[in-house]
Amino acid sequence: MKKYQPQKRLLQAMLGLNLLIIIPLILRKHPIKDWVIVYLFNAGTNIIIDNSLTKKKIVKYPIRLLSKVYDTHLLFDYFLYPTFTILYNQWSVKDKPFIIIGKLFLMTTPAFFIELLAERKTDLVDWSKKWKWYHTYFSIISKSLITRLFIGLLRWVERSQRSD
């Protein structure tokens, strides 16, 4: 169990850093309710998707926070990826579709390589033989675009209701 301690400490440090970032990030730019909605939508759908993947044994997280309680990676599902999504949405809030997609690839690619490195060099994540790197990469891109579309649709509905 001692060989896993550095990896557990890394997870705890990532949680602490994320908690320091998330509050100012949400409060930094208006409209705050949009960022809360983005966060909650992303975290909620992460749990549903990750539960499905872990139950089917497509993805495993040998080392994770609260491992006796959850099979999923709570740090990624509830904190890291939702925070990433808020950053991405704030960065692309006024952009046209082509720029939105370009910025997504710019943000997603480095994050993906970190996960790929974690899968190959640590016990933080383990993909089954059915799951390849491109499944993760394009899943994150697709999910981020869906979240971006969701908040864009909510903003459009809100604007149209105000103009009536």
Secondary structure, 3 states (H helix, E strand, C coil): CHHHHHHHHHHHHHHHHHHHHHHHHHHHCCCHHHHHHHHHHHHHHHHHHHHHHHHCCCEECCCCCCCCCCCCCHHHHHHHHHHHHHHHHHHCCCCCHHHHHHHHHHHHHHHHHHHHHHHHHCCCCEECCCCCHHHHHHHHHHHHHHHHHHHHHHHHHHHHHHHC
